[in-house]
Amino acid sequence: MATSCAPSAPSGDAAPESGTSVVRILRERWLTLTLVTMLAAAGSLGALWRFVGAKYEVSATVHVAPVVRPILFSDPDVDITRNYRQYVLTEAANIVGSAVIDAAINMPEVRALPIVAESDDPMATIQDAIRVQPIQGTELLKVSMSGGEPQEMATLINAVLTAYLTRKDVKQREWDEKILSSLKAEQTEHEAKLKVKARQLRESSVEQGLSSAEDIGLLVDRWMSDMQEQLTQASKDKALAEARLAILNSEAGAPDADLDPAATEDALGRDLELSNLKDQLRTVELGALGDAAAGRGPGHPDVLNRPALIAALNERIDRRGAELQKTYVDSRRRELESSHRTATVTLRVLEQEMQKLSEKRAGLAGQRSVLEDLRHERERIETALNQVNQKIWNVEVEQNRASRITVDSPPRVPEKPNLDKRMKYSAVAVLMSVMLGAGTAFLRHRMDTSFQTPEEIPERLGVRVLGSVQFVDQQRDEPRVFDERFTEPIRGISTTLLAGSAARGVRTRLITSPTPGSGKTSLALQLARSLAATGRRVLLVDADNVGQGVTRRLQMQNQPGLTDLLLGQRTAEETVYSGDVPGLHVLPSGKLDERFGDFLRAKETNSRLRIVFASYDEVIVDSPPVLAKSDTVALARIVDETVLILRAGKSTKEEAYAAQQSLAAVGGNVTGVILNAVDPRRVRYGYYYNYHYTGSA
């Protein structure tokens, strides 16, 4: 048997517990999953293959050709695809309609069929049995039946299709005749209306002169269009003249803001007086250039009078320019005022003419509307007549063509069952069985309150995990021989214990469990051997007077032991024996005595045992389960600390908590837990040692 040991840090250093995955739960509960799945699958598959037999399916296909659209659907805007689909579904319903089924039942070959002869309501039975459905992407209808009598189903489908096609042909002929008669009556009516409208149109054109009114109206429209352009231009001219007059008359604005600079310069240049003044100014200014040559110095009268003369000439030039500018502005204002008056008069005249043309046009429009109404009415009647003529032609063509609905493939009798759904149902049954097994596994997982992993212990009990061990039980009374292979896996736990001893001064430890079967005796024996292998003097005490696990395993049943020591009948030297490992000493349980619990509670027991324990470096006390006997509670007060052994999958959280509380009530110091029989796949921290180890006590 393989065993693993994983020493752990105190609970505060343990890795955080992660959520249990679905795969992990199913792996843990694989036996439940397998058993429930196999039982459910066996039962469902057995019932399925016993009570569900193989079936035949007999089918035929019917071709439904598209109908000419103007015949069946008068509205040209309706989607033809949707209308054809509705038409096909209608025909599918007609195949299993009451009239068709009733005609089929009255056929001699159908009346003899068991489905008709043995049924209280043959029509309902046949309608429920026959399925008619369109085949997607085709113009075919599938007519099918399923059951155990293929010949009977083929006969019935063939009779139903024969009755349907016969009835369809009769109804089609009746419908075509009815439609054709209605269309011809509508044709006659439209022709009569068309003659009346043509006569009315002719008379109106002659009597009211509507033909000439139509031409005059076009001419008036052209005149109004031209006049509208003139109105627009006159409005622009008037607005422009008003804007320029506003600028000229504005006191704040520049007087020459609207003047043309080139025109102004031209007007000034044509004035003779201004030209002479400018010539005189140039002559005087040029005379200054000849002063030196003529011998005229600064004191010469001409030189002295020249600046005054130049200033006088400039003044006269400016005054004359201002007079000419004013004259030009006045002339421009008069010109703009004349243009404004002209534009105003033109605009008024054009508006009056436009009003007259509008009145004339309104009168012509009234006359033209009468003509247009007559023409539109005639065109409408002509269009309606053409549509009726087209429909009549289509109906006549349809009457001469082959039937639109035919049997594409008749029903055939299959040679072997072709509708065996047991495989599909079996797959569903197996899937449901797996789901049932998984559900049962999850339910057992939720209901299981036992410890499964070391990570659960600190959270539930608030106590650190000293280690986790994996082993397989064998016979309780089989002799145990120490094996060197046990040293390494137990060393992790013993190292943790020794570390605690150094920190807290602990020398004596009580090894116990909540209930029997947790493996406490096996672990106590192996821990004692491991501690002794470190060179320490170790005393292993069997304090389980009833179970005597250590005593039996070391074959010391007939040796004096703890009971004899407590009664004072033997000394420590007479009751302690050397073990199978150097440094290991064993104090067996001694003889069986019902008063063993009373001996433990006696006042002198504590001092007597402490004297014995003082001779050893480490003391391991194997006690009965806490919840099975009260002896453990008495022993917990004697030792330094208590180690609780739990078995994965067996020791429940309630039992562990109850044992912890019982020990705490008397001051028992539960310092750690060892989890036994752990599945190594569950442990997510620490390290593992594989070894073979047997034991169950």
Secondary structure, 3 states (H helix, E strand, C coil): CCECECCCCCHHHCCCCCCCCHHHHHHHCHHHHHHHHHHHHHHHHHHHHHHCCCEEEEEEEEEECCCCHHHHCCCCCCCHHHHHHHHHHHHHHHHCCHHHHHHHHCCHHHHCCHHHHCCCCHHHHHHHHCEEEECCCCCEEEEEEEECCHHHHHHHHHHHHHHHHHHHHHHHHHHHHHHHHHHHHHHHHHHHHHHHHHHHHHHHHHHCCHHHHHHHHHHHHHHHHHHHHHHHHHHHHHHHHHHHHHHHHCCCCCCCCCCCHHHHHHHHHCCHHHHHHHHHHHHHHHHHHHHHHHCCCCCCHHHHHHHHHHHHHHHHHHHHHHHHHHHHHHHHHHHHHHHHHHHHHHHHHHHHHHHHHHHHHHHHHHHHHHHHHHHHHHHHHHHHHHHHHHHHHHHHHHHHCCCCEEEEECCCCCCCCCECCHHHHHHHHHHHHHHHHHHHHHHHHHHCCECCCCCHHHHHHCCCEEEEECCECCCCCCCCCCCHHHHHHHHHHHHHHHHHHHHHCCCEEEEECCCCCCCHHHHHHHHHHHHHCCCCCEEEEECCCCCCHHHHHCCCCCCCCHHHHHHCCCCHHHHCEECCCCCEEEECCCCCCCCHHHHHHCHHHHHHHHHHHCCCCEEEEECCCCCCCCHHHHHHCCCCEEEEEEECCCCEHHHHHHHHHHHHHCCCCEEEEEEECCCCCCCCCCCCCCECCECCC
